[in-house]
Amino acid sequence: MQGEQSQLSMTRRDLLRLIGLSAGGAMMYQAMSSLGVAADSPYKGTPVLQGTPRGASVLILGAGLAGMVAAYELRQAGYKVQVLEYNARPGGRNWTLRGGDTYTELGGDTQHCQFDRGLYINPGPWRIPYHHRGLLDYCKKLNVPLEPFVQVNHNAYLHNSDAFGGKPQRYRAVNADYRGYVAELLAKVTQQSKLDAQLTKDDQAQLLESLQRWGALDNHYAYVAGGRTSNRRGYDKEPGGGLSAKPIDSQPLQLHDLLTSKLWSGLADGENYEFQTTLFQAVGGMGRIGEAFGRQLQGVIHYNAKVTAIHQDDHGVAVSYEDARRPGHVQTARADWCICTIPLSILSQIPMNVSAAMTDAISAVPYAASVKIGLQFKRRFWEEDEDIYGGITATSLPINTISYPSSDFNSKGKGVLLGAYAYGLDAYQFTAMSPEERVRQAVEMGNQIHPQYKQEFENGIAVAWHRAPFTLGCFAAWSDDLRAKHYDNLCQIDGRIALAGEHASYLPAWQEGAVTSALDVIARLHQRVLARGAA
Amino acid sequence: MQGEQSQLSMTRRDLLRLIGLSAGGAMMYQAMSSLGVAADSPYKGTPVLQGTPRGASVLILGAGLAGMVAAYELRQAGYKVQVLEYNARPGGRNWTLRGGDTYTELGGDTQHCQFDRGLYINPGPWRIPYHHRGLLDYCKKLNVPLEPFVQVNHNAYLHNSDAFGGKPQRYRAVNADYRGYVAELLAKVTQQSKLDAQLTKDDQAQLLESLQRWGALDNHYAYVAGGRTSNRRGYDKEPGGGLSAKPIDSQPLQLHDLLTSKLWSGLADGENYEFQTTLFQAVGGMGRIGEAFGRQLQGVIHYNAKVTAIHQDDHGVAVSYEDARRPGHVQTARADWCICTIPLSILSQIPMNVSAAMTDAISAVPYAASVKIGLQFKRRFWEEDEDIYGGITATSLPINTISYPSSDFNSKGKGVLLGAYAYGLDAYQFTAMSPEERVRQAVEMGNQIHPQYKQEFENGIAVAWHRAPFTLGCFAAWSDDLRAKHYDNLCQIDGRIALAGEHASYLPAWQEGAVTSALDVIARLHQRVLARGAA
């Protein structure tokens, strides 16, 4: 069996070498893909829309990532393209709040962001996984530099108000201890021959060897205080140089305390496909991507345009809109086709003559709640006092999350951290408050984890997505049932209208969902245009 | 018990708040430290050497980090300081090779680095852990910007020529599968009441719940193909947008194959204290730190000075040296005191009149072997073809390691990766080759993992530390026995001579070892100077 695999592999490798020698890298990648070396992805590179649209026009609703990807590619392919956008800026949920920015939420509360120069928060998406190839390619194409986003920081905290007397525990300690005890328990039953029914003796020997290394067990397969465990969970006194620099080992938590603390529930986040290393952020804020698209589409995007009705007939699509700043005067934009990227939460309130199936789909999907709060502090105390550089502290408090900035590490001066990323019921609770109260509460709660909060706090800003006028929610919260019933209906081209956006993807909330849904829909629309002729 | 902890914690927090309100951040940190919130560290911030040295002079041997930290601080404290350095540059093993650099190793082989502008390798240290506070503080003080170093990349490979037909496996798959099977096996024995002797029923219930989440087990506590496991190990077809974007789940590896593959041995590296997130590198190459110190110490460091003898008497220290480029003409430098940071591998060959105990210590410690090879490629195929951004591939091949650059992510154009970081016997094997042959072999071996290697390779450079004239080895390879016998003897101040460097620390190979050993030794030396008077 091993021998067969080896031969198969050599053949495969030889084949790849031959392909590589006679063709270029792209060909090599295709070959690697089909041979199973590279993973299959729905993103196949920039779409080449072959064949001319012969003057066909497309009206795109929304200048978020989906709308701008569609506009960028369709214009490239020869379409006449115009985009209507509610906000005064490109990007949609791809958005960075910086000092000097102003934001008015539903209900009329206006916040003026007071962050110092260079500091920011991303109220919307803030992470780019390595496998979001569509988005990464556009970043490369539009020269948007990326830097690592630190998701898991072994020195950040896991915190449960009801465990360990409310004292936050370092991720490294909880992580090492949980893993260590799991390894010890399994090693013990293996030694007691309790796995004889499942594993051969040889496999058991491999398992024991692996558990010892993986779990930092001692020579008796126990997880106990000592050099091995301290080298995972940290030291009571760290090793240093010269005399009196000998390290002092730390004591593992008790297994019972660890299990009842529920802190283990925060251990797997960084193992999830979308949060694995290497994760990225855009240098200077995620909004740099939307801004870069906006520059490409200068003159194509009509800002401050609030869509009020969408109507299609056999000849084309007519969209009514008014100035979002001075409502009342209705204008009409027309085109042969329409790609609508307006979030379903808003689209469901706009008259549009599409099939009952699509209308049902549009109304069916609830939008997830989320609140993000950015807090500026006089100094980066999380780095200076606590050696926390980037990453996330997870807490049972309603703020759910504290995230430390993944930029300007080890720098002097002020910093902005994400003082809350609340979801679910906690998000609704924050949404119900005034912006000022949200910030006040975030400081109050965060102070339970970082006692420096109150002394160092300067100012904050809070975005509750259910009060964002352009989305009325954070992202489409598909359930399996809803998807089975409505997803395909939502994604069909209905006459001359097609939808795109994260809501029309299997990657809800992710920018890549917006990008790949746009690429999917323009490819299908283009086929239809070619089949039917321009008009 | 829980209640007691809670009260204790509130008291502690209240206390911290009071301290924070009435004093500054540094005071708060000291309080946090003593209350156990922050870890104890041998590094206590920049040393303030109080009291005047009244004209005392110190001769420092070696302008590596230890020597330059000592020089920087002692000069600040009022000492007359001079430094003798063998190389023509500051930094020692803190060293970055860039295009245009030239390096001649023992035996006379000279390499001319041909990397394109902006590309580099660090032949020596390349990572800075978040808890190496001394080094981080100097980076801040000297304005050396840092960026994350990606150690664990879930999409890099684990590779064993003898497993899976030699086909490299993605870290994410091996990691998820190993963890999943461990969780499944332990869940099974828990359900079979085989842990009743160790755990209460309540704890067993918590354990089961935690294993399910942590191990991505299904509702029957099994680790099987499905959405949960694909969300860890990756998909056969990834989720996307629009129609036909439905993901296809991947199949876990077989437990037996996984155990016998030994690939699990690469899973714990990123959990070790020194490789945990957040790890850093200096922007532009680790050598930026040495270069920054060098600028601070302009005029203080005498380059190209090869030390040939060190002699002390009651009045001071006299050090003989010659020009490393034109040996023969011996000069003498004198001072009241000497801090010698020359690696033990070289110091053991230089006559020096210190105690027998120190002489024995100097001779006792072997130096570890290591070889690093940098390879320039026409394009960043690891990113473009394989979605690998930074991080490390571990392999059973003698190159041991391939490390992808943690900078300029997603950029166009060429790239340099670390094509080998060999240690132990593998390093000796590479050391025995000519530099050209080392590079050739690294390309040949790496091609087994990345079939693009041969087509894309442009040039390379190889540093074998046992042939580096200024160290004759990579770092002091202390064993527990050696340390018990010799370490304290090595670190004592012997008359007017004291040693510093990574070899005089509990952090061998790490820059922090050099920094903290220097800080430790100057504090002790200063006490002695104050006690004895200047001369």
Interface residues (C-beta under 8 A of the other chain):
Chain A: Q2 E4 Q5 S6 Q7 L8 S9 M10 R12 R13 L16 R17 G20 L21 G25 M28 Y29 M32 V37 A38 A39 D40 S41 P42 Y43 Y130 H131 R133 L136 C139 K140 P145 L146 E147 P148 V150 V152 N153 H154 N155 D162 F164 G165 G166 K167 R172 N175 A176 Y178 R179 V182 A183 L185 L186 K188 V189 Q192 K194 L195 Q198 L199 T200 D202 D203 Q206 L207 S210 L211 R213 W214 A216 S230 N231 R232 G234 Y235 D236 K237 E238 P239 G240 G241 G242 L243 S244 A245 K246 P247 I248 L255 H256 L259 T260 K262 W264 S265 L267 A268 E271 N272 Y273 E274 Q276 T277 T278 F280 R379 F381 E384 D385 E386 D387 I388 Y389 G390 G391 S406 F409 N410 S411 K412 N447 Q448 P451 Q452 K454 Q455 E456 D488 C491 Q492 A500 E502 A504 S505 Y506 L507 E512 G513 A514 V515 T516 S517 A518 L519 D520 V521 R524
Chain B: Q2 E4 Q5 S6 Q7 L8 S9 M10 R12 R13 L16 R17 G20 L21 G25 M28 Y29 M32 V37 A38 A39 D40 S41 P42 Y43 Y130 H131 R133 L136 C139 K140 P145 L146 E147 P148 V150 V152 N153 H154 N155 D162 F164 G165 G166 K167 R172 N175 A176 Y178 R179 V182 A183 L185 L186 K188 V189 Q192 K194 L195 Q198 L199 T200 D202 D203 Q206 L207 S210 L211 R213 W214 A216 S230 N231 R232 G234 Y235 D236 K237 E238 P239 G240 G241 G242 L243 S244 A245 K246 P247 I248 L255 H256 L259 T260 K262 W264 S265 L267 A268 E271 N272 Y273 E274 Q276 T277 T278 F280 R379 F381 E384 D385 E386 D387 I388 Y389 G390 G391 S406 F409 N410 S411 K412 N447 Q448 P451 Q452 K454 Q455 E456 D488 C491 Q492 A500 E502 A504 S505 Y506 L507 E512 G513 A514 V515 T516 S517 A518 L519 D520 V521 R524
